[in-house]
Amino acid sequence: MNSTILEPESSRLERIRFSLNPANGAPIYRQIIQQVEYAILSGRMRPGDRLPTIRALAVELKTNPNTIARAYGELEIRGILTTQVGSGTFVSDKAPLLGAAISAEEGLNRKIREVLGRFVQDMRDLGVDKAELPNLIRNYKEGESHDV
């Protein structure tokens, strides 16, 4: 798994960690899109924050620059990012995945429920009892393999 931390150019201390997992089944560009959207929804990235250049992020994540360009391009088409030639790629003021009548907090809560729903369903598909989930989560350590 490759990862890098994006430190917004503002004085905020929050950091964005891009973490790629080729084994999770999602295309790399989709993983990058999702992580940018989550960072914006959670407030870790705000309008005006600058993203790494395509080349710099590709080197850090050890992936093809075209993959990063595809992710940035799709986010730009959605209006979530804006690119200023010669200056860089920035977070726009348009929130991801939100309708006009939905607040950012509602959008984040909706996304959390969606991710949690997928997780619970995946665990159910693996035969894990719902009552065992809190123990699994409590004992989980990132970066380690675990047997259920």
Beta strands, then each sheet from edge to edge (+ up, - down):
strand 1: 2-6
strand 2: 16-20
strand 3: 50-51
strand 4: 81-84
strand 5: 88-91
sheet 1: 1+ 2-
sheet 2: 3+ 5- 4+
end
